[in-house]
């Protein structure tokens, strides 16, 4: 037999209302697609030549541009991942849709 910690949590989906399991599944799919797009952009930064991805207004500051964009993408990735986790937890509770 395993051991662990059991707890109950209240989840709050800010300004989100779902009237059917289909709507909830669509929201989950949308979050997954957004996460995949963010991952693709992160991979692009990892593999691209900085000269090819930096806009002209950041000319001469390539490291600062990449650092700035990378941080924005990481923040968005963390936010979307948290949102996806909340949606999946909500789906697991088998909500009663009217």
C-alpha positions, -999 to 999 in steps of 0.1 A, spaced: 0 0 0 13 35 -9 13 66 12 7 102 4 -12 133 13 -49 138 7 -64 172 5 -95 191 -7 -91 223 -27 -115 249 -39 -109 258 -76 -119 291 -91 -121 296 -129 -121 333 -132 -149 346 -155 -155 313 -171 -188 295 -174 -193 262 -192 -228 249 -200 -218 216 -215 -189 191 -214 -183 200 -251 -176 236 -242 -153 225 -214 -135 201 -238 -131 229 -264 -116 252 -237 -91 224 -228 -83 219 -265 -77 256 -270 -54 258 -240 -34 228 -253 -31 244 -287 -19 277 -271 7 258 -251 19 240 -283 22 274 -301 43 288 -272 65 257 -273 71 261 -310 81 297 -305 105 287 -277 120 261 -300 123 287 -327 143 309 -304 165 280 -294 173 270 -330 172 302 -351 199 326 -360 193 358 -339 197 379 -370 167 362 -386 143 367 -357 151 401 -343 131 431 -355 149 462 -368 139 483 -337 160 460 -315 190 461 -338 222 459 -318 204 445 -287 198 410 -298 204 394 -264 180 418 -247 154 411 -273 157 374 -269 157 376 -231 126 399 -232 106 377 -256 117 345 -239 105 358 -205 72 368 -220 67 333 -235 77 316 -203 52 337 -183 25 329 -208 34 292 -208 32 290 -170 -2 308 -170 -17 286 -198 -4 255 -181 -20 265 -148 -52 273 -166 -51 239 -184 -46 221 -151 -76 239 -135 -98 230 -165 -87 194 -164 -93 192 -126 -128 207 -132 -135 181 -159 -124 153 -135 -151 164 -110 -177 154 -136 -197 187 -133 -235 184 -137 -244 206 -167 -280 216 -171 
